[in-house]
Structures are given as structure tokens and as C-alpha cells.
Amino acid sequence: MTEINLKGLKMENSITLSVGDEYHLRSGKDNIVYAGMPTEKVYSMVQRKRKFAPYTAWGFAWNLFFPKEQSLIRIDGVNIQVENVTPQEIRIRV
């Protein structure tokens, strides 16, 4: 497991996402979507990447799975503090 350095960790925005809700992490970073809890001890986030090219747009996404007790995650280089997670929604601080 990769350790996350907490020095200088600055999380400003608190966001609540219901299943299927999407959030753009920040400029130049990916979008995330809350995908619920496949089991009572695991929650899932979708990391969605979208590329733009002249006259077209394409993208791809993948599911990330985390143990429910893991409160600090890192997606696309962005630290995310998980404040609360239920099968219906997740509250995070970015």
C-alpha cells in the first residue's frame, strides 16, 4: 500500500455525492463518480478520464475499490478525505 504524506495537506471543499453523481477534482485532473458499496465493507469510486481532440471526444473510466475504514484516498494525485460513506452516498473533503 502506498503511504500518503499528510504534511501540508490542505482540503477545502466538502462534497456529498450520491450514487452516480460526478465531481471534477480540479483543473487538469480527472472526474470521480461515487459507485456505491458492492459489499458492506467496501466502497467504490469511478475515476473517469476524458480526452478531447479536434472534432471528437473520447474517454474511459475504471472502478477503484477501497475498504470502508480507509478515510484518506488519493485519486489522480489528489488527496481526498472520506468523512462518511453509506451505500447511498459519500461525503468527502477535497
N, C-alpha and C positions, 0 to 999 in steps of 0.2 A: 504494500500500500504506500502511496506517495504521501509524504508529510507536507502540510501546508504551513508556510511561515505566517504567523499571526502578527508579526511586527509591522506596524504601520497600516494595519488592516482598517479600512475606512468604509463602512457600509451605511449608506444614507437612505435609500429608498426601501420602504416596507411595502410589499406587494402581496395580494392574495389572489391565487389562481385557482379556478375551478377546473375540473377535468376538461381538457380540450382548449383551455384558454392559453393564449400565446403572449410572450413578452420578449421584446428585443433588449438584449443585455446592455448594449451601448453601441455607439457608432463604430463600425468596423468589426463588430463581433456578431456571433450567431444569435438566433432566436431560440427560446426554450418554450416547451409546451408541457403542462402537467398531464401525465398519463395515468394517474391513479395509483392504486396499490394492488398488484397482482396477488399478493398474499398479505396477511395481517402484519408481517414483519418486514416487508419490502415495499418501497415506493419507486415510481419510475418517472423520469423526466425525458422528454424527447429533445435532442439537440438538432436543430434544423438549420441547414446551410443553404443559402440561395445565391446563385451567381447570375449576373446579368451580362449579356453580350449584345452586340448590335442586332436588333430585330428579333431577339429571343430572350427568354428567361428560363432557367432550369434550376433544379435544386435536388437535394437529397437530405434524408434525416435518419437518425438512428436512436434507439431507446437506450437510456442509461439506467441502471438499477442500483439502488442504494439501500442499505439496511436502515430501518426506521429510526434506530438510535443514533445514526450519523447526522450530526447537526451542522457540520461545515462541509460543503462540497465545492468543487471547482469545475466550471464548465467553460471551455474556450478561453482559459486564462483568467476567468473572473471568479473571485471568491463569492460564495453565496452562503449566507447563514440561514438554516432552516429553523424557523421559530415554532411551527406547528404543522403537523401533517395528519390528514384523515383520508379515508377513501374518496371523499368528495372534493377536497380542496387542500391546498398547501399555502402556508404563509411564509414568505421568505424576505430576507433583507439583502439588498444588493449594494 
